[in-house]
């Protein structure tokens, strides 16, 4: 059986969590935990089946740089 995963628009879900760390469910539909520090969110989530994400402000961007 072939399944096709959908991309979800996370803007509405994550808007209240600007500049915070969040733990999302694997399907990216629910915020499991939130906090100012990643360590705090990891301890709150207490689940290995989550995705951790730093929520940046909508009007900014992130570009990694290799030094």
mmCIF file as Biopython writes it, N, C-alpha, C and O atoms, coordinates in Angstrom:
data_model
#
loop_
_atom_site.group_PDB
_atom_site.id
_atom_site.type_symbol
_atom_site.label_atom_id
_atom_site.label_alt_id
_atom_site.label_comp_id
_atom_site.label_asym_id
_atom_site.label_entity_id
_atom_site.label_seq_id
_atom_site.pdbx_PDB_ins_code
_atom_site.Cartn_x
_atom_site.Cartn_y
_atom_site.Cartn_z
_atom_site.occupancy
_atom_site.B_iso_or_equiv
_atom_site.auth_seq_id
_atom_site.auth_asym_id
_atom_site.pdbx_PDB_model_num
ATOM 1   N N  . UNK A ? 1  ? 0.844  -1.179 0.000  1.0 0.0 1  A 1 
ATOM 2   C CA . UNK A ? 1  ? 0.000  0.000  0.000  1.0 0.0 1  A 1 
ATOM 3   C C  . UNK A ? 1  ? 0.890  1.243  0.000  1.0 0.0 1  A 1 
ATOM 4   O O  . UNK A ? 1  ? 1.817  1.361  0.801  1.0 0.0 1  A 1 
ATOM 5   N N  . UNK A ? 2  ? 0.594  2.144  -0.894 1.0 0.0 2  A 1 
ATOM 6   C CA . UNK A ? 2  ? 1.351  3.390  -0.996 1.0 0.0 2  A 1 
ATOM 7   C C  . UNK A ? 2  ? 0.566  4.491  -0.294 1.0 0.0 2  A 1 
ATOM 8   O O  . UNK A ? 2  ? -0.614 4.707  -0.571 1.0 0.0 2  A 1 
ATOM 9   N N  . UNK A ? 3  ? 1.241  5.179  0.616  1.0 0.0 3  A 1 
ATOM 10  C CA . UNK A ? 3  ? 0.608  6.308  1.289  1.0 0.0 3  A 1 
ATOM 11  C C  . UNK A ? 3  ? 1.396  7.559  0.974  1.0 0.0 3  A 1 
ATOM 12  O O  . UNK A ? 3  ? 2.616  7.520  0.817  1.0 0.0 3  A 1 
ATOM 13  N N  . UNK A ? 4  ? 0.704  8.640  0.886  1.0 0.0 4  A 1 
ATOM 14  C CA . UNK A ? 4  ? 1.350  9.915  0.597  1.0 0.0 4  A 1 
ATOM 15  C C  . UNK A ? 4  ? 1.142  10.831 1.801  1.0 0.0 4  A 1 
ATOM 16  O O  . UNK A ? 4  ? 0.008  11.129 2.175  1.0 0.0 4  A 1 
ATOM 17  N N  . UNK A ? 5  ? 2.241  11.270 2.400  1.0 0.0 5  A 1 
ATOM 18  C CA . UNK A ? 5  ? 2.141  12.168 3.539  1.0 0.0 5  A 1 
ATOM 19  C C  . UNK A ? 5  ? 1.852  13.577 3.058  1.0 0.0 5  A 1 
ATOM 20  O O  . UNK A ? 5  ? 2.377  14.024 2.039  1.0 0.0 5  A 1 
ATOM 21  N N  . UNK A ? 6  ? 1.008  14.266 3.810  1.0 0.0 6  A 1 
ATOM 22  C CA . UNK A ? 6  ? 0.683  15.654 3.495  1.0 0.0 6  A 1 
ATOM 23  C C  . UNK A ? 6  ? 1.565  16.595 4.304  1.0 0.0 6  A 1 
ATOM 24  O O  . UNK A ? 6  ? 1.908  16.317 5.453  1.0 0.0 6  A 1 
ATOM 25  N N  . UNK A ? 7  ? 1.919  17.694 3.692  1.0 0.0 7  A 1 
ATOM 26  C CA . UNK A ? 7  ? 2.581  18.758 4.449  1.0 0.0 7  A 1 
ATOM 27  C C  . UNK A ? 7  ? 1.507  19.570 5.145  1.0 0.0 7  A 1 
ATOM 28  O O  . UNK A ? 7  ? 0.465  19.872 4.563  1.0 0.0 7  A 1 
ATOM 29  N N  . UNK A ? 8  ? 1.766  19.919 6.387  1.0 0.0 8  A 1 
ATOM 30  C CA . UNK A ? 8  ? 0.793  20.678 7.161  1.0 0.0 8  A 1 
ATOM 31  C C  . UNK A ? 8  ? 1.276  22.113 7.333  1.0 0.0 8  A 1 
ATOM 32  O O  . UNK A ? 8  ? 2.468  22.356 7.523  1.0 0.0 8  A 1 
ATOM 33  N N  . UNK A ? 9  ? 0.362  23.046 7.266  1.0 0.0 9  A 1 
ATOM 34  C CA . UNK A ? 9  ? 0.676  24.451 7.489  1.0 0.0 9  A 1 
ATOM 35  C C  . UNK A ? 9  ? 0.738  24.672 8.999  1.0 0.0 9  A 1 
ATOM 36  O O  . UNK A ? 9  ? -0.290 24.645 9.676  1.0 0.0 9  A 1 
ATOM 37  N N  . UNK A ? 10 ? 1.918  24.885 9.513  1.0 0.0 10 A 1 
ATOM 38  C CA . UNK A ? 10 ? 2.116  24.992 10.957 1.0 0.0 10 A 1 
ATOM 39  C C  . UNK A ? 10 ? 2.002  26.425 11.483 1.0 0.0 10 A 1 
ATOM 40  O O  . UNK A ? 10 ? 2.112  26.646 12.689 1.0 0.0 10 A 1 
ATOM 41  N N  . UNK A ? 11 ? 1.786  27.390 10.604 1.0 0.0 11 A 1 
ATOM 42  C CA . UNK A ? 11 ? 1.780  28.793 11.042 1.0 0.0 11 A 1 
ATOM 43  C C  . UNK A ? 11 ? 0.760  29.066 12.145 1.0 0.0 11 A 1 
ATOM 44  O O  . UNK A ? 11 ? 1.104  29.688 13.150 1.0 0.0 11 A 1 
ATOM 45  N N  . UNK A ? 12 ? -0.472 28.623 11.983 1.0 0.0 12 A 1 
ATOM 46  C CA . UNK A ? 12 ? -1.500 28.875 12.998 1.0 0.0 12 A 1 
ATOM 47  C C  . UNK A ? 12 ? -1.205 28.118 14.294 1.0 0.0 12 A 1 
ATOM 48  O O  . UNK A ? 12 ? -1.387 28.652 15.388 1.0 0.0 12 A 1 
ATOM 49  N N  . UNK A ? 13 ? -0.752 26.881 14.161 1.0 0.0 13 A 1 
ATOM 50  C CA . UNK A ? 13 ? -0.461 26.056 15.330 1.0 0.0 13 A 1 
ATOM 51  C C  . UNK A ? 13 ? 0.679  26.633 16.160 1.0 0.0 13 A 1 
ATOM 52  O O  . UNK A ? 13 ? 0.623  26.614 17.390 1.0 0.0 13 A 1 
ATOM 53  N N  . UNK A ? 14 ? 1.716  27.148 15.493 1.0 0.0 14 A 1 
ATOM 54  C CA . UNK A ? 14 ? 2.918  27.589 16.195 1.0 0.0 14 A 1 
ATOM 55  C C  . UNK A ? 14 ? 2.965  29.077 16.518 1.0 0.0 14 A 1 
ATOM 56  O O  . UNK A ? 14 ? 3.859  29.514 17.244 1.0 0.0 14 A 1 
ATOM 57  N N  . UNK A ? 15 ? 2.043  29.853 16.010 1.0 0.0 15 A 1 
ATOM 58  C CA . UNK A ? 15 ? 2.058  31.306 16.221 1.0 0.0 15 A 1 
ATOM 59  C C  . UNK A ? 15 ? 2.162  31.710 17.705 1.0 0.0 15 A 1 
ATOM 60  O O  . UNK A ? 15 ? 2.917  32.633 18.014 1.0 0.0 15 A 1 
ATOM 61  N N  . UNK A ? 16 ? 1.449  31.070 18.621 1.0 0.0 16 A 1 
ATOM 62  C CA . UNK A ? 16 ? 1.562  31.472 20.038 1.0 0.0 16 A 1 
ATOM 63  C C  . UNK A ? 16 ? 2.901  31.116 20.693 1.0 0.0 16 A 1 
ATOM 64  O O  . UNK A ? 16 ? 3.158  31.536 21.822 1.0 0.0 16 A 1 
ATOM 65  N N  . UNK A ? 17 ? 3.743  30.365 20.019 1.0 0.0 17 A 1 
ATOM 66  C CA . UNK A ? 17 ? 4.985  29.868 20.615 1.0 0.0 17 A 1 
ATOM 67  C C  . UNK A ? 17 ? 6.236  30.520 20.037 1.0 0.0 17 A 1 
ATOM 68  O O  . UNK A ? 17 ? 7.306  29.912 20.063 1.0 0.0 17 A 1 
ATOM 69  N N  . UNK A ? 18 ? 6.130  31.731 19.520 1.0 0.0 18 A 1 
ATOM 70  C CA . UNK A ? 18 ? 7.272  32.443 18.944 1.0 0.0 18 A 1 
ATOM 71  C C  . UNK A ? 18 ? 8.400  32.554 19.967 1.0 0.0 18 A 1 
ATOM 72  O O  . UNK A ? 18 ? 8.170  32.881 21.131 1.0 0.0 18 A 1 
ATOM 73  N N  . UNK A ? 19 ? 9.617  32.278 19.515 1.0 0.0 19 A 1 
ATOM 74  C CA . UNK A ? 19 ? 10.835 32.322 20.329 1.0 0.0 19 A 1 
ATOM 75  C C  . UNK A ? 19 ? 10.848 31.283 21.449 1.0 0.0 19 A 1 
ATOM 76  O O  . UNK A ? 19 ? 11.532 31.471 22.455 1.0 0.0 19 A 1 
ATOM 77  N N  . UNK A ? 20 ? 10.118 30.215 21.289 1.0 0.0 20 A 1 
ATOM 78  C CA . UNK A ? 20 ? 10.082 29.134 22.272 1.0 0.0 20 A 1 
ATOM 79  C C  . UNK A ? 20 ? 10.447 27.820 21.591 1.0 0.0 20 A 1 
ATOM 80  O O  . UNK A ? 20 ? 10.423 27.712 20.365 1.0 0.0 20 A 1 
ATOM 81  N N  . UNK A ? 21 ? 10.782 26.829 22.401 1.0 0.0 21 A 1 
ATOM 82  C CA . UNK A ? 21 ? 10.970 25.464 21.931 1.0 0.0 21 A 1 
ATOM 83  C C  . UNK A ? 21 ? 9.658  24.721 22.101 1.0 0.0 21 A 1 
ATOM 84  O O  . UNK A ? 21 ? 8.956  24.922 23.092 1.0 0.0 21 A 1 
ATOM 85  N N  . UNK A ? 22 ? 9.319  23.869 21.148 1.0 0.0 22 A 1 
ATOM 86  C CA . UNK A ? 22 ? 8.113  23.055 21.252 1.0 0.0 22 A 1 
ATOM 87  C C  . UNK A ? 22 ? 8.439  21.610 20.900 1.0 0.0 22 A 1 
ATOM 88  O O  . UNK A ? 22 ? 9.389  21.323 20.171 1.0 0.0 22 A 1 
ATOM 89  N N  . UNK A ? 23 ? 7.626  20.712 21.437 1.0 0.0 23 A 1 
ATOM 90  C CA . UNK A ? 23 ? 7.668  19.304 21.059 1.0 0.0 23 A 1 
ATOM 91  C C  . UNK A ? 23 ? 6.355  19.033 20.338 1.0 0.0 23 A 1 
ATOM 92  O O  . UNK A ? 23 ? 5.279  19.216 20.906 1.0 0.0 23 A 1 
ATOM 93  N N  . UNK A ? 24 ? 6.447  18.596 19.089 1.0 0.0 24 A 1 
ATOM 94  C CA . UNK A ? 24 ? 5.264  18.300 18.280 1.0 0.0 24 A 1 
ATOM 95  C C  . UNK A ? 24 ? 5.067  16.798 18.177 1.0 0.0 24 A 1 
ATOM 96  O O  . UNK A ? 24 ? 6.028  16.030 18.220 1.0 0.0 24 A 1 
ATOM 97  N N  . UNK A ? 25 ? 3.822  16.388 18.041 1.0 0.0 25 A 1 
ATOM 98  C CA . UNK A ? 25 ? 3.543  14.983 17.766 1.0 0.0 25 A 1 
ATOM 99  C C  . UNK A ? 25 ? 4.143  14.631 16.409 1.0 0.0 25 A 1 
ATOM 100 O O  . UNK A ? 25 ? 4.394  15.520 15.594 1.0 0.0 25 A 1 
ATOM 101 N N  . UNK A ? 26 ? 4.373  13.354 16.160 1.0 0.0 26 A 1 
ATOM 102 C CA . UNK A ? 26 ? 5.000  12.925 14.902 1.0 0.0 26 A 1 
ATOM 103 C C  . UNK A ? 26 ? 4.208  13.345 13.672 1.0 0.0 26 A 1 
ATOM 104 O O  . UNK A ? 26 ? 4.788  13.548 12.605 1.0 0.0 26 A 1 
ATOM 105 N N  . UNK A ? 27 ? 2.892  13.478 13.805 1.0 0.0 27 A 1 
ATOM 106 C CA . UNK A ? 27 ? 2.086  13.897 12.650 1.0 0.0 27 A 1 
ATOM 107 C C  . UNK A ? 27 ? 2.033  15.417 12.512 1.0 0.0 27 A 1 
ATOM 108 O O  . UNK A ? 27 ? 1.370  15.933 11.612 1.0 0.0 27 A 1 
ATOM 109 N N  . UNK A ? 28 ? 2.724  16.139 13.395 1.0 0.0 28 A 1 
ATOM 110 C CA . UNK A ? 28 ? 2.836  17.607 13.374 1.0 0.0 28 A 1 
ATOM 111 C C  . UNK A ? 28 ? 1.488  18.304 13.537 1.0 0.0 28 A 1 
ATOM 112 O O  . UNK A ? 28 ? 1.307  19.409 13.026 1.0 0.0 28 A 1 
ATOM 113 N N  . UNK A ? 29 ? 0.561  17.698 14.219 1.0 0.0 29 A 1 
ATOM 114 C CA . UNK A ? 29 ? -0.765 18.294 14.400 1.0 0.0 29 A 1 
ATOM 115 C C  . UNK A ? 29 ? -1.026 18.809 15.815 1.0 0.0 29 A 1 
ATOM 116 O O  . UNK A ? 29 ? -2.005 19.520 16.041 1.0 0.0 29 A 1 
ATOM 117 N N  . UNK A ? 30 ? -0.154 18.454 16.775 1.0 0.0 30 A 1 
ATOM 118 C CA . UNK A ? 30 ? -0.420 18.803 18.169 1.0 0.0 30 A 1 
ATOM 119 C C  . UNK A ? 30 ? 0.878  19.185 18.878 1.0 0.0 30 A 1 
ATOM 120 O O  . UNK A ? 30 ? 1.908  18.534 18.703 1.0 0.0 30 A 1 
ATOM 121 N N  . UNK A ? 31 ? 0.814  20.255 19.683 1.0 0.0 31 A 1 
ATOM 122 C CA . UNK A ? 31 ? 1.949  20.656 20.509 1.0 0.0 31 A 1 
ATOM 123 C C  . UNK A ? 31 ? 1.870  19.842 21.803 1.0 0.0 31 A 1 
ATOM 124 O O  . UNK A ? 31 ? 0.889  19.932 22.540 1.0 0.0 31 A 1 
ATOM 125 N N  . UNK A ? 32 ? 2.899  19.058 22.069 1.0 0.0 32 A 1 
ATOM 126 C CA . UNK A ? 32 ? 2.947  18.193 23.251 1.0 0.0 32 A 1 
ATOM 127 C C  . UNK A ? 32 ? 3.499  18.953 24.454 1.0 0.0 32 A 1 
ATOM 128 O O  . UNK A ? 32 ? 2.998  18.801 25.568 1.0 0.0 32 A 1 
ATOM 129 N N  . UNK A ? 33 ? 4.530  19.771 24.232 1.0 0.0 33 A 1 
ATOM 130 C CA . UNK A ? 33 ? 5.154  20.536 25.316 1.0 0.0 33 A 1 
ATOM 131 C C  . UNK A ? 33 ? 5.761  21.801 24.738 1.0 0.0 33 A 1 
ATOM 132 O O  . UNK A ? 33 ? 6.044  21.883 23.543 1.0 0.0 33 A 1 
ATOM 133 N N  . UNK A ? 34 ? 5.959  22.799 25.620 1.0 0.0 34 A 1 
ATOM 134 C CA . UNK A ? 34 ? 6.560  24.066 25.193 1.0 0.0 34 A 1 
ATOM 135 C C  . UNK A ? 34 ? 7.424  24.608 26.319 1.0 0.0 34 A 1 
ATOM 136 O O  . UNK A ? 34 ? 7.225  24.258 27.482 1.0 0.0 34 A 1 
ATOM 137 N N  . UNK A ? 35 ? 8.389  25.468 25.976 1.0 0.0 35 A 1 
ATOM 138 C CA . UNK A ? 35 ? 9.239  26.066 26.994 1.0 0.0 35 A 1 
ATOM 139 C C  . UNK A ? 35 ? 10.292 26.964 26.373 1.0 0.0 35 A 1 
ATOM 140 O O  . UNK A ? 35 ? 10.449 27.021 25.153 1.0 0.0 35 A 1 
ATOM 141 N N  . UNK A ? 36 ? 11.011 27.666 27.243 1.0 0.0 36 A 1 
ATOM 142 C CA . UNK A ? 36 ? 12.055 28.579 26.780 1.0 0.0 36 A 1 
ATOM 143 C C  . UNK A ? 36 ? 13.366 27.858 26.466 1.0 0.0 36 A 1 
ATOM 144 O O  . UNK A ? 36 ? 14.151 28.332 25.645 1.0 0.0 36 A 1 
ATOM 145 N N  . UNK A ? 37 ? 13.604 26.730 27.104 1.0 0.0 37 A 1 
ATOM 146 C CA . UNK A ? 37 ? 14.834 25.959 26.912 1.0 0.0 37 A 1 
ATOM 147 C C  . UNK A ? 37 ? 14.503 24.572 26.387 1.0 0.0 37 A 1 
ATOM 148 O O  . UNK A ? 37 ? 13.497 23.977 26.775 1.0 0.0 37 A 1 
ATOM 149 N N  . UNK A ? 38 ? 15.349 24.062 25.505 1.0 0.0 38 A 1 
ATOM 150 C CA . UNK A ? 38 ? 15.142 22.731 24.940 1.0 0.0 38 A 1 
ATOM 151 C C  . UNK A ? 38 ? 15.132 21.669 26.038 1.0 0.0 38 A 1 
ATOM 152 O O  . UNK A ? 38 ? 14.318 20.746 26.006 1.0 0.0 38 A 1 
ATOM 153 N N  . UNK A ? 39 ? 16.025 21.801 26.996 1.0 0.0 39 A 1 
ATOM 154 C CA . UNK A ? 39 ? 16.112 20.839 28.103 1.0 0.0 39 A 1 
ATOM 155 C C  . UNK A ? 39 ? 14.773 20.738 28.848 1.0 0.0 39 A 1 
ATOM 156 O O  . UNK A ? 39 ? 14.334 19.646 29.208 1.0 0.0 39 A 1 
ATOM 157 N N  . UNK A ? 40 ? 14.143 21.876 29.068 1.0 0.0 40 A 1 
ATOM 158 C CA . UNK A ? 40 ? 12.844 21.943 29.745 1.0 0.0 40 A 1 
ATOM 159 C C  . UNK A ? 40 ? 11.768 21.204 28.929 1.0 0.0 40 A 1 
ATOM 160 O O  . UNK A ? 40 ? 10.960 20.462 29.488 1.0 0.0 40 A 1 
ATOM 161 N N  . UNK A ? 41 ? 11.767 21.411 27.629 1.0 0.0 41 A 1 
ATOM 162 C CA . UNK A ? 41 ? 10.770 20.785 26.755 1.0 0.0 41 A 1 
ATOM 163 C C  . UNK A ? 41 ? 10.976 19.272 26.687 1.0 0.0 41 A 1 
ATOM 164 O O  . UNK A ? 41 ? 10.009 18.510 26.672 1.0 0.0 41 A 1 
ATOM 165 N N  . UNK A ? 42 ? 12.225 18.845 26.647 1.0 0.0 42 A 1 
ATOM 166 C CA . UNK A ? 42 ? 12.526 17.416 26.629 1.0 0.0 42 A 1 
ATOM 167 C C  . UNK A ? 42 ? 11.985 16.743 27.880 1.0 0.0 42 A 1 
ATOM 168 O O  . UNK A ? 42 ? 11.385 15.672 27.798 1.0 0.0 42 A 1 
ATOM 169 N N  . UNK A ? 43 ? 12.191 17.360 29.031 1.0 0.0 43 A 1 
ATOM 170 C CA . UNK A ? 43 ? 11.708 16.750 30.276 1.0 0.0 43 A 1 
ATOM 171 C C  . UNK A ? 43 ? 10.181 16.773 30.364 1.0 0.0 43 A 1 
ATOM 172 O O  . UNK A ? 43 ? 9.584  15.856 30.929 1.0 0.0 43 A 1 
ATOM 173 N N  . UNK A ? 44 ? 9.551  17.798 29.819 1.0 0.0 44 A 1 
ATOM 174 C CA . UNK A ? 44 ? 8.082  17.869 29.831 1.0 0.0 44 A 1 
ATOM 175 C C  . UNK A ? 44 ? 7.454  16.858 28.865 1.0 0.0 44 A 1 
ATOM 176 O O  . UNK A ? 44 ? 6.400  16.291 29.153 1.0 0.0 44 A 1 
ATOM 177 N N  . UNK A ? 45 ? 8.098  16.637 27.733 1.0 0.0 45 A 1 
ATOM 178 C CA . UNK A ? 45 ? 7.524  15.774 26.694 1.0 0.0 45 A 1 
ATOM 179 C C  . UNK A ? 45 ? 7.450  14.321 27.147 1.0 0.0 45 A 1 
ATOM 180 O O  . UNK A ? 45 ? 6.464  13.639 26.868 1.0 0.0 45 A 1 
ATOM 181 N N  . UNK A ? 46 ? 8.467  13.844 27.835 1.0 0.0 46 A 1 
ATOM 182 C CA . UNK A ? 46 ? 8.523  12.475 28.347 1.0 0.0 46 A 1 
ATOM 183 C C  . UNK A ? 46 ? 8.086  11.439 27.323 1.0 0.0 46 A 1 
ATOM 184 O O  . UNK A ? 46 ? 7.470  10.434 27.676 1.0 0.0 46 A 1 
ATOM 185 N N  . UNK A ? 47 ? 8.395  11.676 26.081 1.0 0.0 47 A 1 
ATOM 186 C CA . UNK A ? 47 ? 8.058  10.735 25.020 1.0 0.0 47 A 1 
ATOM 187 C C  . UNK A ? 47 ? 9.153  10.777 23.968 1.0 0.0 47 A 1 
ATOM 188 O O  . UNK A ? 47 ? 9.677  11.844 23.647 1.0 0.0 47 A 1 
ATOM 189 N N  . UNK A ? 48 ? 9.491  9.625  23.439 1.0 0.0 48 A 1 
ATOM 190 C CA . UNK A ? 48 ? 10.517 9.601  22.404 1.0 0.0 48 A 1 
ATOM 191 C C  . UNK A ? 48 ? 9.918  9.778  21.023 1.0 0.0 48 A 1 
ATOM 192 O O  . UNK A ? 48 ? 10.655 9.912  20.047 1.0 0.0 48 A 1 
ATOM 193 N N  . UNK A ? 49 ? 8.620  9.781  20.919 1.0 0.0 49 A 1 
ATOM 194 C CA . UNK A ? 49 ? 7.958  9.868  19.616 1.0 0.0 49 A 1 
ATOM 195 C C  . UNK A ? 49 ? 7.463  11.289 19.344 1.0 0.0 49 A 1 
ATOM 196 O O  . UNK A ? 49 ? 6.297  11.492 19.005 1.0 0.0 49 A 1 
ATOM 197 N N  . UNK A ? 50 ? 8.358  12.273 19.494 1.0 0.0 50 A 1 
ATOM 198 C CA . UNK A ? 50 ? 8.015  13.669 19.250 1.0 0.0 50 A 1 
ATOM 199 C C  . UNK A ? 50 ? 9.087  14.314 18.383 1.0 0.0 50 A 1 
ATOM 200 O O  . UNK A ? 50 ? 10.169 13.757 18.199 1.0 0.0 50 A 1 
ATOM 201 N N  . UNK A ? 51 ? 8.780  15.481 17.859 1.0 0.0 51 A 1 
ATOM 202 C CA . UNK A ? 51 ? 9.717  16.266 17.054 1.0 0.0 51 A 1 
ATOM 203 C C  . UNK A ? 51 ? 9.945  17.576 17.801 1.0 0.0 51 A 1 
ATOM 204 O O  . UNK A ? 51 ? 8.987  18.269 18.145 1.0 0.0 51 A 1 
ATOM 205 N N  . UNK A ? 52 ? 11.210 17.919 18.053 1.0 0.0 52 A 1 
ATOM 206 C CA . UNK A ? 52 ? 11.534 19.166 18.738 1.0 0.0 52 A 1 
ATOM 207 C C  . UNK A ? 52 ? 11.835 20.244 17.716 1.0 0.0 52 A 1 
ATOM 208 O O  . UNK A ? 52 ? 12.469 19.996 16.690 1.0 0.0 52 A 1 
ATOM 209 N N  . UNK A ? 53 ? 11.360 21.462 18.022 1.0 0.0 53 A 1 
ATOM 210 C CA . UNK A ? 53 ? 11.466 22.546 17.058 1.0 0.0 53 A 1 
ATOM 211 C C  . UNK A ? 53 ? 11.581 23.882 17.784 1.0 0.0 53 A 1 
ATOM 212 O O  . UNK A ? 53 ? 10.847 24.140 18.739 1.0 0.0 53 A 1 
ATOM 213 N N  . UNK A ? 54 ? 12.497 24.725 17.332 1.0 0.0 54 A 1 
ATOM 214 C CA . UNK A ? 54 ? 12.595 26.103 17.824 1.0 0.0 54 A 1 
ATOM 215 C C  . UNK A ? 54 ? 11.729 26.948 16.901 1.0 0.0 54 A 1 
ATOM 216 O O  . UNK A ? 54 ? 11.919 26.928 15.685 1.0 0.0 54 A 1 
ATOM 217 N N  . UNK A ? 55 ? 10.781 27.688 17.464 1.0 0.0 55 A 1 
ATOM 218 C CA . UNK A ? 55 ? 9.849  28.496 16.666 1.0 0.0 55 A 1 
ATOM 219 C C  . UNK A ? 55 ? 10.414 29.909 16.548 1.0 0.0 55 A 1 
ATOM 220 O O  . UNK A ? 55 ? 10.556 30.626 17.540 1.0 0.0 55 A 1 
ATOM 221 N N  . UNK A ? 56 ? 10.727 30.285 15.331 1.0 0.0 56 A 1 
ATOM 222 C CA . UNK A ? 56 ? 11.251 31.626 15.058 1.0 0.0 56 A 1 
ATOM 223 C C  . UNK A ? 56 ? 10.099 32.567 14.740 1.0 0.0 56 A 1 
ATOM 224 O O  . UNK A ? 56 ? 9.030  32.110 14.334 1.0 0.0 56 A 1 
ATOM 225 N N  . UNK A ? 57 ? 10.293 33.882 14.916 1.0 0.0 57 A 1 
ATOM 226 C CA . UNK A ? 57 ? 9.257  34.846 14.540 1.0 0.0 57 A 1 
ATOM 227 C C  . UNK A ? 57 ? 8.923  34.734 13.055 1.0 0.0 57 A 1 
ATOM 228 O O  . UNK A ? 57 ? 9.787  34.388 12.250 1.0 0.0 57 A 1 
ATOM 229 N N  . UNK A ? 58 ? 7.712  35.017 12.700 1.0 0.0 58 A 1 
ATOM 230 C CA . UNK A ? 58 ? 7.244  34.895 11.320 1.0 0.0 58 A 1 
ATOM 231 C C  . UNK A ? 58 ? 8.044  35.782 10.377 1.0 0.0 58 A 1 
ATOM 232 O O  . UNK A ? 58 ? 8.283  35.404 9.230  1.0 0.0 58 A 1 
ATOM 233 N N  . UNK A ? 59 ? 8.454  36.939 10.836 1.0 0.0 59 A 1 
ATOM 234 C CA . UNK A ? 59 ? 9.148  37.884 9.974  1.0 0.0 59 A 1 
ATOM 235 C C  . UNK A ? 59 ? 10.665 37.688 9.951  1.0 0.0 59 A 1 
ATOM 236 O O  . UNK A ? 59 ? 11.394 38.585 9.529  1.0 0.0 59 A 1 
ATOM 237 N N  . UNK A ? 60 ? 11.144 36.531 10.399 1.0 0.0 60 A 1 
ATOM 238 C CA . UNK A ? 60 ? 12.579 36.263 10.369 1.0 0.0 60 A 1 
ATOM 239 C C  . UNK A ? 60 ? 12.840 34.967 9.588  1.0 0.0 60 A 1 
ATOM 240 O O  . UNK A ? 60 ? 11.913 34.274 9.166  1.0 0.0 60 A 1 
ATOM 241 N N  . UNK A ? 61 ? 14.113 34.670 9.415  1.0 0.0 61 A 1 
ATOM 242 C CA . UNK A ? 61 ? 14.476 33.433 8.746  1.0 0.0 61 A 1 
ATOM 243 C C  . UNK A ? 61 ? 15.730 32.876 9.397  1.0 0.0 61 A 1 
ATOM 244 O O  . UNK A ? 61 ? 16.435 33.571 10.129 1.0 0.0 61 A 1 
ATOM 245 N N  . UNK A ? 62 ? 15.985 31.631 9.118  1.0 0.0 62 A 1 
ATOM 246 C CA . UNK A ? 62 ? 17.146 30.949 9.680  1.0 0.0 62 A 1 
ATOM 247 C C  . UNK A ? 62 ? 17.964 30.370 8.538  1.0 0.0 62 A 1 
ATOM 248 O O  . UNK A ? 62 ? 17.444 29.638 7.696  1.0 0.0 62 A 1 
ATOM 249 N N  . UNK A ? 63 ? 19.241 30.704 8.517  1.0 0.0 63 A 1 
ATOM 250 C CA . UNK A ? 63 ? 20.117 30.169 7.493  1.0 0.0 63 A 1 
ATOM 251 C C  . UNK A ? 63 ? 21.371 29.621 8.194  1.0 0.0 63 A 1 
ATOM 252 O O  . UNK A ? 63 ? 22.200 30.389 8.684  1.0 0.0 63 A 1 
ATOM 253 N N  . UNK A ? 64 ? 21.500 28.294 8.237  1.0 0.0 64 A 1 
ATOM 254 C CA . UNK A ? 64 ? 22.695 27.742 8.870  1.0 0.0 64 A 1 
ATOM 255 C C  . UNK A ? 64 ? 23.957 28.081 8.084  1.0 0.0 64 A 1 
ATOM 256 O O  . UNK A ? 64 ? 23.922 28.181 6.858  1.0 0.0 64 A 1 
ATOM 257 N N  . UNK A ? 65 ? 25.052 28.255 8.781  1.0 0.0 65 A 1 
ATOM 258 C CA . UNK A ? 65 ? 26.311 28.590 8.122  1.0 0.0 65 A 1 
ATOM 259 C C  . UNK A ? 65 ? 27.372 27.624 8.593  1.0 0.0 65 A 1 
ATOM 260 O O  . UNK A ? 65 ? 27.535 27.403 9.793  1.0 0.0 65 A 1 
ATOM 261 N N  . UNK A ? 66 ? 28.083 27.056 7.662  1.0 0.0 66 A 1 
ATOM 262 C CA . UNK A ? 66 ? 29.154 26.153 7.978  1.0 0.0 66 A 1 
ATOM 263 C C  . UNK A ? 66 ? 30.446 26.950 8.096  1.0 0.0 66 A 1 
ATOM 264 O O  . UNK A ? 66 ? 30.844 27.625 7.146  1.0 0.0 66 A 1 
ATOM 265 N N  . UNK A ? 67 ? 31.096 26.883 9.233  1.0 0.0 67 A 1 
ATOM 266 C CA . UNK A ? 67 ? 32.317 27.678 9.454  1.0 0.0 67 A 1 
ATOM 267 C C  . UNK A ? 67 ? 33.534 26.848 9.129  1.0 0.0 67 A 1 
ATOM 268 O O  . UNK A ? 67 ? 34.660 27.331 9.248  1.0 0.0 67 A 1 
#
